[in-house]
Amino acid sequence: MIRLENVNRTYVRHGQTVTALQCPELRIEAGEYVAVVGPSGSGKTTLLSLLGGMLSPTSGRIWLDDTSIYEQSVTARSAIRRERMGFVFQTFNLIPYLTALQNVQVPLGLNGVTPDMQVERATAMLSRFGLSDRLNHKPSELSVGQQQRVALARTLVNDPQIILADEPTGNLDPASREVVLNAFDACHIEGRTIVMVTHDLAAATRADRRLTLQDGKITEANQKTAAA
Amino acid sequence: MNLRSLVWNELRERPWSVVSSSIAILLGVAALVAIRHVTVHSEQEVSRQLTSLGANILILPRDASLQNYYAADRNGLTLPEEHVFEVLMAGLPGVEKVTPKLSMPANLGGLDVTLTGILPQSEFTAQAAWQTAAMFTPKKHEGCKKASHVSSGADNTPESLNTSRSIDNLEKDQVILGADVADRSAFSTGDTVDILGGKFTVLGTLSRTGTVDDSRVFAHLHTVQELAKTGEVVSAIEVIGCCEDAAGDLVPELSKLLPHAKVVTVSQVVQTQVGVNRLMSGTSWFVLGILVVVGGASLASAIAANVRERRREIGTLMAIGATPGFVRRLFLMKALILGLVAGTVGCLIGVLTAVLVGPQWAGVAVTPMPGLALLAVGAATLVAVIAAYWPAWKASKLDPCLCFQEV
């Protein structure tokens, strides 16, 4: 379970304080699939960064189960991300000089998995996404859809409990978009928590709950069931 | 996939970037290694040659230079020949041999040579017959245990000029050719040669010493004085002591005896020469130190640029769990590999250059010095790692949220 408690995040720009996010209370239950929507600059990515332990709140606390994330050291927060979280990015963020297989091996290597086991697990994960014939291709040799599938494989290879996705379908064609959303559905069924920032309202409808952000404030929290 | 394979894959992806970022270190190390190899071997060769002269003392005109023992008599300055006999007559303890020299430029069959007049030891014996016998009975220096080197007939070959700096017998119409002169003039033992208007028979040729003696032609001192019309003068007097201690003790005695001459031991000449070498060596270290600093700065700049262009990648690595320490090590290991490779390649180039051109540069054979090579590689690696530390530290402090941004 993730819980935000009186969280504020402000920036100082040109001498003026700008509130990027203001959230008195937010709970995301374990296994919940949450879509975050809102216009550009509304604070969606700030929320994702805060949840990922990468951006300290100006005030307030963020809890991951019983752990207050920002009371941990930087190294401990890295360990939390490594062991419990997976990230999906709009621009995939694959490492350009590594092959698809090596890209998926990176999180395993960071977690201290042996090289043989890395290859075995990364190969299996890429095969799950239909990329067994693209293992030794570099990102520049893959289509956009294939790159996002490699990125998904990298996210899931460490079996994370929480998936944080930033516009995962933003750059994709309809077929690739469907592959990604289906993968999220499968993760949801497996019991993982998913927080997906998106502009794609149709994609957002596949989530359990939709949070709408406006000027840094969560103005809406629709339950899928309620909307239905 | 681990730290090492990440670094290795990144380096393989951009080989030209690797070359350009480490070229300054590579060239600095190559120059350092080449110059140090030649300098050290040159120093060793000088020391070896001069030490082989043993307990020698040089008596020179007061204004003579001490830069090169072998060439100390080729400065155009002279001393009265009577100093030779003053030394002998003084009967100083520890003196084993006295060998005067008079050197001047001459031409041998179109070849420029140094004609050096020497006085064979038999001349002293002959003069002793009508002067005093006492001087030819060398007095042992107190505490000297070495057997006397006084002529026993074994020095009656031209080669003794190389081994004991003297010869027992040399007729007034005979010459001995240094190795270079013999090679270049094509004269050999028994040939008749014409020098300074005099005709001489070649008594023999000397083996190569690697010194200016190789370009000398040795003749009788009095013949050279007559042909050059110099009168009874010499350019230098070598006094061979029975041991190092004797040589040291003789210097003040000889200085007192010959107040208008400069009296120095071989070790003093060695020290002067080694001092000059050290100065050159120190200067080369300083100049090459600057090169290494430039190399370090160049590498630091390359790593900083690498950090800037990989900000998204660094953010992504942090997002998927890389610690700041991991990111720091990523760049430090890259610098370490670059330093190690540049240092090793630079070292190989430097050693090869020294071995190939050392004989032409300094006239010495150069052999690889593993200790110096290891030191150079270690220094290059250390410089690279130190240079990369700041950009690596900055990389580890980057905001992981960069993974979400267009950079």
Interface residues (C-beta under 8 A of the other chain):
Chain A: T45 L48 S49 G52 M54 L55 V74 T75 S78 A79 R81 R82 E83 G86 F87 F89 T91 N93 I95 P96 Y97 L98 Q102 Q105 V106 P107 L108 G109 L110 N111 P115 Q118 R154 D166
Chain B: M1 N2 S5 L6 N9 E10 R12 E13 R14 R312 E313 G315 T316 L317 M318 A319 I320 G321 A322 T323 P324 G325 F326 D399 P400 C401 C403 F404 E406
